[in-house]
Amino acid sequence: MTALVNTTMSTTDWAMDQDPAVLARIYEDAISIAIWQRQLSQEVECYVDELLCKSKTIALKLSGSSEQLMEEIQRVFPPALISMQDSCVSAAAFYADIHQVLDMFACLFDAKILGLRINTLEHAMCPRFHTDNVAIRLISTYYGLATEWLPDQLSNRAALGTAFASQINTPGAITANENHVQRMAAGDVALFKGELWEGNEGRGIIHRSPAPTIQQPKRLVMTCDLIERR
């Protein structure tokens, strides 16, 4: 399994860059996944670490404008946590980071209503490679292993929905080589075209949840869907 290098790149169906402007490339007909590569700030990482130490399960599902979503996030997630070193860890950077991502998504798609999920996961929620039955979905992992995906030209779409959807290098397998499987990094923000994007039927990005490991048994994942435009 590989992670693509941190530089401006594109092939027939993906684009990735450390500049957030890369997300706008999702409007290009040939692009099915656009990834903004980024490193979470130390303040965000510290808050998430403490949050997961103190919260066994987080399962947040909301819909509304980005402003309404942020009001609820600030109500649900504590504004400060006491760390193991008895120092106070503020949520301000965590709030600001989520607000930035939601605002970017809303501006990019002129969104009036967004569908937001923030979940802790201790198992692979979608372990088989699949496509999403949505127009567009944002995915970002704040902690743990991040989402895995396949370039279209290295995929066998006939395997989707079958027992071969996660097999590698066997007859009928989803892909011929484990190195074809790409993984986002924690902190990355990705836009995934689904099957309902106009003109994209049969070309939704192929992806799956990673299997947890002993070293990284838990994930904190945020997804955002476009529900209604202005």
Buried (B, 14 or more C-beta within 10 A) or exposed (E): EEBBEEEEEBEEBBBBBBEBEBBBBBEEEEBBBBBBBBEBBEBBBBBBBBBBEEEEEBEBEBBBBBEBBBEEBBEEBBEEBEBEEEEEBBBBBBBBBBBEBBBBBBEBBEBBBBBBBBBBBEEBEEBBBBBBEBBBBBBBBBBBBBBBBBBBEBBBBEBBEBEBBBBBEEEEBBBEEEEBBBBBBBBBBBBBBBBBBEEBEEBBBBBBBBEBEEEEEBBBBBBBBBBEEE
